[in-house]
């Protein structure tokens, strides 16, 4: 994790590998920011209205698949290391697992109780109290877990944001 | 290629979670169609009351309601408060660990 701007005029030339890593960091940062904004909007049903809420939720599900895919290596690596001592990574893994389960069930139940998006696509599902309650419960759970999930990586977020703030066009970072 | 392989693994993991959810719904008899099988919970009734009273506004047209930013602000405040707690605990824990290491070295 890099907590501050590192480049100067004396920096070594940016190699292809380093450029790939920087591009990946940029992609991770902006995708995560997009997910957080989309989630915050989707949770605020009173602000978005039901149709925007549903379409945002469906879009969130698709982007979440990409987000988890981009971090799949971390999932595998950390899962393998679970039996080793060291609490922090294990705690992050547990939070992420809970978030994956609750977010998946929240989006799936949201689709199953959809009142606007699915009927617009010509699909009508019967009303189910189970899925409505599941949606309410998992939505509350995700509201707790999403900020925890983001805050556990706050040093990375601050580090990358600082780098972006110090970035000038024409200077390779 | 690697991305596609990993995406397949993620989709499978998500499918397992959804499948377990469906099984849960089936076992609890919650997949009934049409009429509700149980009375709505207090939380649901409260939300319906709030919608009727205009505290929570639900717009069927799907447009963003800039007049109802209170709902969005409330979500942001909850997220910020929780994040602040986690960051504070994390910073305190890190400082404590660092000082413990320093004293062990000394």
Interface residues (C-beta under 8 A of the other chain):
Chain A: X40 X41 X43 X44 X45 X46 X47 X48 X49 X50 X51 X52 X55 X65 X66 X68 X69 X72 X73 X100 X101 X104 X105 X108 X109 X116 X126 X127 X128 X129 X130 X131 X132 X133 X134 X136 X143 X144 X146 X147 X148 X150 X151 X152 X154
Chain B: X3 X6 X7 X9 X10 X11 X13 X14 X17 X18 X21 X25 X28 X30 X31 X32 X33 X34 X36 X37 X38 X40 X41 X43 X44 X47 X56 X57 X58 X59 X60 X61 X62 X63 X64 X65 X68 X69 X70 X71 X72 X74 X75 X76 X78 X79 X80 X81 X82 X83 X84 X85 X86 X87 X90
